[in-house]
Amino acid sequence: MSEIARDAGVSKALIHYHFVDKETLLARLIDHLARGVVAREREALRRFEHEHNPLAVDALWAWLEGELERGSINVLLELDAYRGPAVQAAARAAAAAREAAAQETIQRLFAILELRPRIEPAMLATVHVAFVDGLAIRKGLASGEERVSTPSRVAFDVFWLAMLSLAE
């Protein structure tokens, strides 16, 4: 907490006033990061909602590329390993919110492309979140030149070709 206060340029007492302990701070951080990721994902397809436009897939890539650069998903994945009950509850809520947003994204993208999934969107959402998390982990492990996003874009395109092949 002392390091956080120092890095934020505030007193430790102020941090403790708002966050009783480290676990409360981490739980609030998870909530804040998850809300941001979900809001940005929902916004990604907004401009395509009333037209058939294959460029919606590119908009989804732009969202994901931004998230990979931002690093919020990596932080959520790291904090998921923290064993405090408040942090675990926040991590479960964040995971549920991300799954719900992924399901909504899948339904919206299929609708924009005038397709209908043959598999329940909830099942596809689980796969979508796992794929996104895998790319985030891969990016987090990469360094320097390896951080170039071309392999991630290829994986994204192959993933969505496979997902869209599950349409009627």
C-alpha positions in Angstrom: 0.0 0.0 0.0 2.9 2.3 0.7 4.3 1.8 -2.8 0.9 2.4 -4.3 0.5 5.7 -2.3 4.0 6.8 -3.3 3.5 6.0 -7.0 0.1 7.7 -7.0 1.5 10.7 -5.2 -0.9 10.5 -2.3 -0.6 9.6 1.3 -0.9 6.1 2.5 -3.8 7.2 4.8 -5.7 8.4 1.8 -5.3 4.9 0.1 -6.5 3.3 3.4 -9.4 5.6 3.6 -10.7 4.4 0.2 -9.5 0.9 0.4 -9.5 -0.9 3.8 -6.7 -3.3 2.7 -4.8 -4.6 -0.3 -7.5 -7.2 -1.1 -10.2 -4.5 -1.3 -8.0 -2.4 -3.6 -7.3 -5.4 -5.9 -11.0 -6.4 -6.0 -11.9 -2.8 -7.0 -9.1 -2.9 -9.6 -10.5 -6.1 -11.1 -14.0 -4.5 -11.3 -12.6 -1.3 -12.9 -10.5 -3.2 -15.5 -13.3 -5.6 -16.4 -15.9 -2.8 -16.8 -13.4 -1.1 -19.2 -12.7 -4.2 -21.3 -16.4 -5.0 -21.6 -17.4 -1.4 -22.4 -14.8 -1.1 -25.1 -15.8 -4.5 -26.6 -19.4 -3.4 -26.7 -18.4 -0.2 -28.4 -16.4 -1.9 -31.1 -19.3 -3.0 -33.2 -21.7 -0.1 -32.5 -21.2 1.7 -35.8 -22.1 -1.5 -37.8 -25.3 -2.4 -36.0 -27.6 -1.2 -38.7 -25.9 -2.4 -41.8 -24.5 -5.6 -43.4 -20.7 -4.9 -43.4 -17.9 -7.4 -43.3 -15.6 -4.7 -42.0 -17.2 -5.3 -38.6 -14.7 -8.1 -38.2 -11.9 -5.6 -38.6 -13.5 -3.4 -36.0 -13.5 -6.4 -33.6 -9.8 -6.9 -34.4 -9.1 -3.2 -33.7 -10.8 -3.6 -30.3 -8.7 -6.7 -29.5 -5.5 -5.2 -30.6 -6.1 -2.2 -28.4 -6.8 -4.5 -25.4 -3.7 -6.5 -26.0 -1.7 -3.2 -26.1 -3.5 -1.9 -23.0 -2.7 -5.0 -21.0 -5.9 -5.0 -18.9 -6.7 -8.6 -19.8 -3.3 -9.7 -18.6 -3.8 -8.0 -15.3 -7.2 -9.6 -14.9 -5.6 -13.0 -15.6 -2.8 -12.4 -13.1 -5.2 -11.2 -10.4 -7.4 -14.3 -10.9 -4.6 -16.3 -9.2 -4.8 -14.2 -6.0 -6.5 -16.3 -3.3 -8.2 -13.7 -1.2 -12.0 -14.1 -1.0 -12.9 -10.6 -2.1 -10.5 -10.8 -5.1 -11.8 -14.2 -6.1 -15.4 -12.9 -6.0 -14.4 -9.9 -8.1 -12.5 -12.2 -10.5 -15.6 -14.5 -10.9 -17.8 -11.4 -11.5 -15.3 -10.1 -14.1 -15.2 -13.5 -15.9 -19.0 -13.6 -16.0 -19.2 -10.0 -17.4 -16.6 -10.9 -20.0 -18.5 -14.0 -21.0 -21.7 -12.0 -21.3 -20.0 -9.4 -23.4 -18.5 -12.1 -25.6 -21.9 -13.7 -26.1 -23.3 -10.3 -27.0 -20.4 -9.6 -29.4 -21.0 -13.0 -31.2 -24.7 -12.4 -31.5 -24.2 -8.8 -32.8 -21.4 -9.8 -35.3 -23.4 -12.7 -36.7 -26.4 -10.4 -37.1 -24.3 -7.7 -38.8 -23.1 -10.4 -41.2 -26.6 -11.6 -41.6 -25.7 -15.1 -40.3 -27.2 -17.3 -37.6 -24.9 -19.5 -35.4 -25.7 -23.2 -35.4 -24.2 -23.5 -31.9 -25.4 -21.7 -28.9 -23.8 -18.2 -28.6 -23.0 -18.9 -24.9 -20.8 -21.8 -25.9 -19.1 -19.8 -28.6 -18.6 -17.0 -26.0 -16.6 -19.3 -23.8 -14.3 -20.2 -26.7 -14.0 -16.5 -27.7 -12.9 -15.5 -24.1 -10.4 -18.4 -24.0 -9.0 -17.3 -27.4 -8.7 -13.7 -26.3 -7.1 -14.7 -23.0 -4.6 -16.9 -24.9 -3.6 -14.1 -27.2 -3.2 -11.8 -24.1 -1.0 -14.4 -22.4 1.1 -14.9 -25.5 1.6 -11.1 -25.9 2.5 -10.9 -22.2 5.2 -13.5 -22.6 6.6 -12.0 -25.8 9.3 -9.3 -25.7 10.6 -6.7 -28.0 10.3 -7.6 -31.7 8.1 -10.6 -30.8 5.4 -8.2 -29.7 4.6 -7.3 -33.3 0.9 -8.2 -33.8 1.0 -9.9 -37.2 0.9 -13.5 -35.9 -2.0 -12.4 -33.5 -3.9 -11.0 -36.4 -3.5 -14.2 -38.4 -4.7 -16.2 -35.5 -7.6 -13.8 -35.1 -8.6 -14.2 -38.7 -8.4 -18.0 -38.6 -10.3 -18.0 -35.4 -13.2 -15.9 -36.8 -13.2 -17.9 -40.1 -13.7 -21.0 -38.0 -16.4 -19.3 -35.8 -18.3 -18.0 -38.9 -18.2 -21.4 -40.5 -20.5 -22.4 -37.6 -23.3 -20.3 -39.2 -26.4 -21.2 -41.1 
